[in-house]
Amino acid sequence: MNRLMKYLSDYKRESVLAPLFKLLEAFFELLVPLVMASIIDRGINAGGAGGADTGHIWRMGLCLLALAIVGLVSSITAQFFAAKAAVGFSAKLRQALFDHIQGLDFTNIDKAGTSTMITRMTSDVNQIQSGVNLVLRL
C-alpha cells in the first residue's frame, strides 16, 4: 500500500478536506435529534394543557431546514474532494502502469497476455479508484 501512496501525494489537500467535510456532515446530522427534543420539550410541552409555543416550533423547524441544507452541502463537497483525489490517483497509477508495460520486452508481454494487460489497465485500476474514493468518504 505504501507504494501506491506516492500516487496520492499530489492530492494531499483533497485527501484531508474530504474526510473533514464528511465529519462536518455527521456533526450536523447529530444535531437533528437535539433540535427535535427542543421542539418537543419547549415547543409542544411548553403550552401545558392547552397550547404550544408555535414560535419556538417554527424557529426550530427553520433550524432543522438549515441543518439539512448545510449537511447536504457538506456531503456534496466531501464527495467532490474524494472524487477529485481518487480520479487523480487512478490517472497517475494508470500512467505508471502504462509506462511499466511499455518497458517490458515482447517475451514478457506474450507470457502475461494482452488481455491481462488490458484488464490491469482498466478494471483493476477502476477498482482501486473506487476503493480510494470509499476510504476518503468514510
Z-matrix of the N, CA and C atoms (Angstrom, degrees):
N
C 1 1.450
C 2 1.526 1 110.88
N 3 1.321 2 116.66 1 -35.22
C 4 1.462 3 119.31 2 179.74
C 5 1.521 4 111.48 3 -61.86
N 6 1.332 5 117.00 4 -31.65
C 7 1.456 6 119.81 5 179.05
C 8 1.524 7 110.91 6 -69.00
N 9 1.306 8 117.12 7 -26.32
C 10 1.461 9 120.72 8 178.81
C 11 1.532 10 112.72 9 -82.85
N 12 1.324 11 117.17 10 -23.31
C 13 1.461 12 120.84 11 -176.09
C 14 1.529 13 112.30 12 -64.67
N 15 1.337 14 118.21 13 -24.47
C 16 1.457 15 119.30 14 -179.66
C 17 1.530 16 111.75 15 -65.85
N 18 1.329 17 117.12 16 -22.79
C 19 1.460 18 120.11 17 177.64
C 20 1.522 19 112.07 18 -78.48
N 21 1.310 20 116.86 19 -14.50
C 22 1.464 21 121.73 20 178.91
C 23 1.532 22 111.68 21 -96.03
N 24 1.341 23 116.79 22 -3.44
C 25 1.467 24 120.58 23 -173.11
C 26 1.531 25 113.24 24 -63.44
N 27 1.307 26 118.92 25 -30.75
C 28 1.466 27 120.44 26 178.84
C 29 1.521 28 112.69 27 -76.58
N 30 1.306 29 116.83 28 -6.56
C 31 1.469 30 121.50 29 -176.35
C 32 1.527 31 111.04 30 -120.40
N 33 1.334 32 115.98 31 39.37
C 34 1.469 33 120.47 32 179.73
C 35 1.524 34 111.08 33 -65.25
N 36 1.331 35 116.06 34 -42.67
C 37 1.467 36 120.04 35 -178.23
C 38 1.526 37 110.69 36 -61.48
N 39 1.334 38 116.74 37 -46.34
C 40 1.464 39 120.68 38 179.75
C 41 1.526 40 111.04 39 -66.79
N 42 1.333 41 116.30 40 -34.52
C 43 1.463 42 120.68 41 -179.42
C 44 1.528 43 112.27 42 -69.94
N 45 1.311 44 116.57 43 -21.62
C 46 1.460 45 120.30 44 177.03
C 47 1.533 46 110.17 45 -92.52
N 48 1.331 47 116.49 46 -40.77
C 49 1.465 48 119.74 47 -176.20
C 50 1.529 49 113.18 48 -69.23
N 51 1.329 50 117.38 49 -34.46
C 52 1.470 51 119.36 50 -179.07
C 53 1.530 52 111.90 51 -60.34
N 54 1.336 53 119.78 52 -51.33
C 55 1.475 54 118.07 53 177.67
C 56 1.533 55 113.30 54 -66.54
N 57 1.326 56 117.16 55 -30.99
C 58 1.462 57 118.36 56 179.17
C 59 1.533 58 111.62 57 -66.90
N 60 1.318 59 117.03 58 -41.49
C 61 1.470 60 118.96 59 176.88
C 62 1.523 61 111.12 60 -68.81
N 63 1.318 62 117.44 61 -32.51
C 64 1.468 63 120.01 62 175.57
C 65 1.529 64 110.02 63 -66.37
N 66 1.329 65 116.72 64 -38.33
C 67 1.459 66 121.34 65 176.24
C 68 1.528 67 110.60 66 -64.12
N 69 1.328 68 116.10 67 -40.39
C 70 1.458 69 120.49 68 177.36
C 71 1.525 70 110.79 69 -62.74
N 72 1.324 71 116.30 70 -41.04
C 73 1.468 72 120.01 71 176.90
C 74 1.531 73 111.01 72 -61.29
N 75 1.322 74 116.10 73 -44.71
C 76 1.470 75 119.64 74 179.61
C 77 1.527 76 110.87 75 -63.13
N 78 1.325 77 117.01 76 -37.43
C 79 1.464 78 121.10 77 178.69
C 80 1.525 79 110.87 78 -61.07
N 81 1.333 80 116.69 79 -45.71
C 82 1.461 81 119.72 80 -179.94
C 83 1.525 82 111.42 81 -68.97
N 84 1.312 83 117.78 82 -33.39
C 85 1.469 84 120.42 83 176.06
C 86 1.527 85 111.16 84 -65.95
N 87 1.330 86 116.50 85 -34.21
C 88 1.465 87 119.55 86 179.94
C 89 1.535 88 112.75 87 -76.15
N 90 1.316 89 117.28 88 -16.04
C 91 1.463 90 120.03 89 176.69
C 92 1.526 91 112.66 90 -79.04
N 93 1.315 92 117.37 91 -20.09
C 94 1.471 93 121.51 92 -177.04
C 95 1.529 94 112.47 93 -58.70
N 96 1.336 95 120.69 94 -47.11
C 97 1.471 96 118.57 95 178.82
C 98 1.525 97 113.52 96 -63.00
N 99 1.333 98 117.03 97 -31.46
C 100 1.470 99 119.07 98 177.79
C 101 1.532 100 111.13 99 -67.90
N 102 1.312 101 116.70 100 -39.66
C 103 1.465 102 120.39 101 177.90
C 104 1.529 103 109.71 102 -67.41
N 105 1.323 104 116.84 103 -40.61
C 106 1.469 105 119.89 104 177.48
C 107 1.523 106 111.24 105 -62.84
N 108 1.335 107 116.57 106 -39.72
C 109 1.464 108 120.09 107 177.53
C 110 1.526 109 109.98 108 -63.32
N 111 1.324 110 117.65 109 -37.73
C 112 1.460 111 120.82 110 178.15
C 113 1.528 112 111.04 111 -66.64
N 114 1.326 113 115.93 112 -38.43
C 115 1.471 114 119.06 113 177.32
C 116 1.525 115 109.90 114 -61.91
N 117 1.309 116 116.30 115 -44.22
C 118 1.472 117 120.06 116 -177.87
C 119 1.524 118 110.78 117 -70.97
N 120 1.341 119 117.40 118 -47.34
C 121 1.461 120 120.55 119 -174.36
C 122 1.528 121 112.97 120 -72.70
N 123 1.317 122 117.00 121 -46.49
C 124 1.463 123 119.93 122 -174.46
C 125 1.519 124 112.94 123 -97.80
N 126 1.328 125 116.89 124 -27.60
C 127 1.454 126 118.65 125 -176.84
C 128 1.512 127 113.42 126 -88.22
N 129 1.311 128 116.36 127 -50.31
C 130 1.468 129 120.45 128 -175.58
C 131 1.524 130 111.06 129 -84.73
N 132 1.327 131 117.38 130 -45.37
C 133 1.463 132 120.57 131 -177.20
C 134 1.521 133 113.11 132 -81.16
N 135 1.319 134 119.08 133 -11.20
C 136 1.467 135 121.25 134 -176.64
C 137 1.520 136 112.20 135 -67.87
N 138 1.303 137 116.21 136 -31.35
C 139 1.463 138 119.29 137 -177.55
C 140 1.516 139 113.44 138 -73.59
N 141 1.299 140 116.71 139 -10.22
C 142 1.458 141 119.44 140 -178.76
C 143 1.508 142 111.01 141 75.32
N 144 1.326 143 115.81 142 -130.32
C 145 1.460 144 119.80 143 -174.68
C 146 1.520 145 112.76 144 -75.26
N 147 1.321 146 117.81 145 -34.13
C 148 1.442 147 117.58 146 -169.30
C 149 1.509 148 116.95 147 -108.55
N 150 1.305 149 119.91 148 -29.48
C 151 1.453 150 118.27 149 -169.87
C 152 1.506 151 113.73 150 -136.94
N 153 1.304 152 113.23 151 179.97
C 154 1.456 153 120.66 152 179.55
C 155 1.513 154 108.44 153 -135.03
N 156 1.288 155 116.24 154 154.68
C 157 1.464 156 122.26 155 177.59
C 158 1.533 157 108.02 156 -83.70
N 159 1.328 158 115.12 157 88.35
C 160 1.468 159 119.11 158 -174.99
C 161 1.522 160 112.11 159 -67.90
N 162 1.312 161 117.92 160 -28.92
C 163 1.468 162 120.17 161 177.22
C 164 1.522 163 111.32 162 -62.11
N 165 1.321 164 115.55 163 -44.14
C 166 1.468 165 120.28 164 178.28
C 167 1.532 166 110.85 165 -65.81
N 168 1.319 167 116.28 166 -39.12
C 169 1.464 168 120.07 167 179.39
C 170 1.528 169 109.89 168 -63.04
N 171 1.324 170 117.09 169 -43.20
C 172 1.471 171 120.15 170 179.33
C 173 1.531 172 111.22 171 -65.77
N 174 1.343 173 117.04 172 -43.10
C 175 1.465 174 120.25 173 179.28
C 176 1.534 175 110.94 174 -61.23
N 177 1.311 176 116.12 175 -44.91
C 178 1.462 177 119.53 176 -179.37
C 179 1.533 178 111.21 177 -70.81
N 180 1.338 179 116.55 178 -31.17
C 181 1.466 180 119.32 179 174.62
C 182 1.520 181 111.18 180 -64.27
N 183 1.331 182 116.53 181 -42.12
C 184 1.468 183 120.25 182 175.74
C 185 1.525 184 111.15 183 -65.86
N 186 1.319 185 115.63 184 -35.12
C 187 1.469 186 119.68 185 175.84
C 188 1.529 187 110.54 186 -63.62
N 189 1.339 188 116.39 187 -40.78
C 190 1.470 189 120.22 188 176.05
C 191 1.521 190 111.38 189 -62.11
N 192 1.313 191 116.23 190 -40.97
C 193 1.464 192 120.50 191 177.97
C 194 1.533 193 110.58 192 -63.33
N 195 1.325 194 116.84 193 -42.88
C 196 1.466 195 120.80 194 178.12
C 197 1.527 196 110.89 195 -63.89
N 198 1.331 197 116.86 196 -41.51
C 199 1.467 198 120.06 197 177.50
C 200 1.525 199 111.03 198 -61.64
N 201 1.316 200 116.71 199 -40.03
C 202 1.466 201 120.36 200 179.54
C 203 1.525 202 110.99 201 -65.92
N 204 1.324 203 116.99 202 -42.48
C 205 1.466 204 120.29 203 -178.83
C 206 1.529 205 110.76 204 -67.20
N 207 1.323 206 117.15 205 -45.44
C 208 1.465 207 119.95 206 179.48
C 209 1.530 208 110.40 207 -65.65
N 210 1.320 209 117.76 208 -37.90
C 211 1.462 210 121.05 209 176.36
C 212 1.523 211 111.93 210 -63.30
N 213 1.332 212 116.85 211 -41.42
C 214 1.457 213 121.28 212 178.22
C 215 1.526 214 111.25 213 -64.30
N 216 1.330 215 116.59 214 -44.90
C 217 1.466 216 120.40 215 178.78
C 218 1.527 217 110.40 216 -63.59
N 219 1.328 218 116.91 217 -40.31
C 220 1.466 219 119.99 218 177.65
C 221 1.526 220 111.27 219 -63.91
N 222 1.310 221 116.67 220 -40.73
C 223 1.459 222 120.68 221 179.35
C 224 1.521 223 111.69 222 -64.86
N 225 1.321 224 117.20 223 -44.03
C 226 1.466 225 120.97 224 179.20
C 227 1.521 226 110.54 225 -65.50
N 228 1.322 227 116.92 226 -40.16
C 229 1.462 228 120.58 227 178.64
C 230 1.522 229 111.10 228 -65.34
N 231 1.318 230 117.04 229 -41.31
C 232 1.468 231 120.34 230 177.52
C 233 1.521 232 110.63 231 -62.24
N 234 1.325 233 116.34 232 -43.08
C 235 1.468 234 119.85 233 178.78
C 236 1.523 235 111.08 234 -64.33
N 237 1.328 236 117.58 235 -38.08
C 238 1.460 237 121.40 236 178.88
C 239 1.523 238 110.90 237 -61.09
N 240 1.329 239 116.34 238 -50.15
C 241 1.460 240 119.43 239 -178.59
C 242 1.528 241 111.83 240 -66.54
N 243 1.330 242 117.16 241 -38.40
C 244 1.465 243 119.82 242 178.28
C 245 1.522 244 110.89 243 -65.17
N 246 1.318 245 116.88 244 -42.52
C 247 1.458 246 120.25 245 179.83
C 248 1.523 247 111.28 246 -66.78
N 249 1.325 248 116.73 247 -39.95
C 250 1.466 249 120.10 248 179.27
C 251 1.520 250 110.96 249 -62.62
N 252 1.316 251 117.22 250 -43.80
C 253 1.462 252 120.61 251 178.82
C 254 1.527 253 111.01 252 -67.35
N 255 1.322 254 117.60 253 -41.66
C 256 1.468 255 120.58 254 -177.78
C 257 1.523 256 111.72 255 -67.49
N 258 1.322 257 117.42 256 -40.53
C 259 1.466 258 120.51 257 179.78
C 260 1.522 259 110.57 258 -68.81
N 261 1.325 260 117.07 259 -41.21
C 262 1.467 261 119.60 260 177.12
C 263 1.514 262 111.95 261 -64.74
N 264 1.320 263 115.90 262 -41.47
C 265 1.464 264 121.10 263 177.09
C 266 1.519 265 110.69 264 -59.68
N 267 1.324 266 116.87 265 -47.28
C 268 1.467 267 119.33 266 -177.02
C 269 1.521 268 111.64 267 -69.47
N 270 1.323 269 117.55 268 -32.71
C 271 1.468 270 119.57 269 177.35
C 272 1.525 271 110.80 270 -65.17
N 273 1.330 272 116.19 271 -43.60
C 274 1.466 273 119.10 272 178.29
C 275 1.520 274 111.21 273 -66.62
N 276 1.331 275 117.13 274 -39.70
C 277 1.464 276 120.95 275 178.63
C 278 1.524 277 110.76 276 -65.12
N 279 1.321 278 116.63 277 -42.87
C 280 1.464 279 120.88 278 179.60
C 281 1.536 280 110.63 279 -63.18
N 282 1.330 281 117.23 280 -39.36
C 283 1.460 282 120.93 281 178.81
C 284 1.522 283 110.72 282 -66.97
N 285 1.327 284 117.02 283 -41.71
C 286 1.468 285 120.01 284 177.91
C 287 1.527 286 110.85 285 -64.59
N 288 1.315 287 116.54 286 -39.41
C 289 1.463 288 120.47 287 177.94
C 290 1.528 289 110.76 288 -65.87
N 291 1.318 290 116.51 289 -41.25
C 292 1.460 291 120.86 290 177.68
C 293 1.530 292 110.51 291 -63.09
N 294 1.323 293 116.84 292 -43.95
C 295 1.473 294 120.06 293 178.36
C 296 1.520 295 111.35 294 -62.11
N 297 1.326 296 116.54 295 -38.73
C 298 1.471 297 120.12 296 178.65
C 299 1.529 298 110.92 297 -66.00
N 300 1.319 299 116.06 298 -42.82
C 301 1.467 300 119.73 299 179.61
C 302 1.528 301 110.55 300 -65.03
N 303 1.312 302 117.11 301 -37.20
C 304 1.463 303 119.98 302 178.68
C 305 1.524 304 111.86 303 -65.96
N 306 1.313 305 117.06 304 -25.70
C 307 1.462 306 121.11 305 178.90
C 308 1.521 307 113.96 306 -82.64
N 309 1.328 308 117.74 307 -9.54
C 310 1.461 309 120.48 308 179.56
C 311 1.530 310 110.53 309 -75.67
N 312 1.313 311 114.77 310 149.60
C 313 1.468 312 117.34 311 174.97
C 314 1.532 313 108.79 312 -83.49
N 315 1.318 314 115.58 313 167.24
C 316 1.470 315 120.75 314 -174.23
C 317 1.527 316 112.61 315 -63.32
N 318 1.322 317 117.72 316 -29.02
C 319 1.466 318 120.64 317 178.90
C 320 1.532 319 110.48 318 -63.60
N 321 1.325 320 116.25 319 -46.19
C 322 1.472 321 120.07 320 179.78
C 323 1.524 322 111.48 321 -67.85
N 324 1.314 323 117.34 322 -37.05
C 325 1.470 324 120.02 323 178.64
C 326 1.528 325 110.03 324 -65.69
N 327 1.337 326 116.71 325 -42.30
C 328 1.460 327 119.69 326 178.59
C 329 1.525 328 111.52 327 -66.38
N 330 1.336 329 115.91 328 -35.52
C 331 1.466 330 119.71 329 -179.88
C 332 1.536 331 110.57 330 -67.25
N 333 1.315 332 117.04 331 -42.92
C 334 1.464 333 120.24 332 -179.68
C 335 1.524 334 110.99 333 -76.24
N 336 1.295 335 116.74 334 -37.53
C 337 1.464 336 120.39 335 -179.68
C 338 1.515 337 111.90 336 97.61
N 339 1.310 338 115.25 337 140.93
C 340 1.457 339 120.88 338 -178.91
C 341 1.529 340 111.42 339 -65.89
N 342 1.319 341 116.77 340 -38.16
C 343 1.465 342 119.30 341 -179.08
C 344 1.523 343 111.41 342 -64.82
N 345 1.321 344 117.19 343 -35.97
C 346 1.463 345 120.78 344 177.28
C 347 1.519 346 110.42 345 -65.57
N 348 1.312 347 116.00 346 -41.47
C 349 1.472 348 119.77 347 179.48
C 350 1.533 349 110.92 348 -63.54
N 351 1.309 350 116.27 349 -41.51
C 352 1.468 351 119.82 350 179.49
C 353 1.527 352 110.38 351 -65.77
N 354 1.323 353 116.49 352 -40.17
C 355 1.467 354 120.62 353 178.56
C 356 1.521 355 110.52 354 -62.57
N 357 1.324 356 116.96 355 -42.15
C 358 1.465 357 120.34 356 179.14
C 359 1.529 358 111.30 357 -64.41
N 360 1.325 359 115.58 358 -36.06
C 361 1.468 360 119.37 359 -177.49
C 362 1.531 361 111.89 360 -75.36
N 363 1.307 362 118.35 361 -26.43
C 364 1.466 363 119.97 362 -174.64
C 365 1.525 364 111.81 363 -109.82
N 366 1.291 365 116.70 364 -73.64
C 367 1.462 366 121.06 365 -170.76
C 368 1.525 367 112.59 366 -64.14
N 369 1.312 368 117.21 367 -46.67
C 370 1.464 369 119.18 368 -176.91
C 371 1.528 370 111.67 369 -65.91
N 372 1.320 371 116.83 370 -41.50
C 373 1.465 372 119.34 371 178.78
C 374 1.530 373 110.07 372 -67.57
N 375 1.323 374 118.31 373 -35.90
C 376 1.470 375 120.36 374 175.97
C 377 1.522 376 111.64 375 -64.75
N 378 1.323 377 117.56 376 -36.82
C 379 1.466 378 120.51 377 176.42
C 380 1.527 379 110.89 378 -64.94
N 381 1.314 380 116.80 379 -40.93
C 382 1.467 381 120.30 380 178.16
C 383 1.528 382 110.00 381 -66.83
N 384 1.327 383 117.28 382 -38.98
C 385 1.460 384 121.44 383 177.12
C 386 1.524 385 110.36 384 -60.44
N 387 1.311 386 117.22 385 -44.36
C 388 1.468 387 120.36 386 178.20
C 389 1.522 388 111.02 387 -64.12
N 390 1.317 389 116.81 388 -37.69
C 391 1.459 390 120.58 389 177.98
C 392 1.518 391 112.41 390 -64.79
N 393 1.322 392 117.02 391 -43.69
C 394 1.468 393 120.61 392 178.12
C 395 1.526 394 109.88 393 -63.20
N 396 1.322 395 117.14 394 -43.02
C 397 1.453 396 121.50 395 178.50
C 398 1.530 397 110.47 396 -60.65
N 399 1.305 398 116.57 397 -43.65
C 400 1.465 399 120.78 398 -179.89
C 401 1.525 400 111.70 399 -65.44
N 402 1.318 401 116.70 400 -42.94
C 403 1.476 402 120.07 401 179.72
C 404 1.514 403 110.95 402 -62.95
N 405 1.320 404 117.39 403 -41.12
C 406 1.457 405 119.78 404 -178.94
C 407 1.519 406 111.71 405 -70.01
N 408 1.306 407 118.05 406 -24.61
C 409 1.467 408 120.90 407 179.22
C 410 1.520 409 113.21 408 -90.82
N 411 1.307 410 118.33 409 -8.28
C 412 1.465 411 119.33 410 178.39
C 413 1.501 412 109.76 411 -67.01
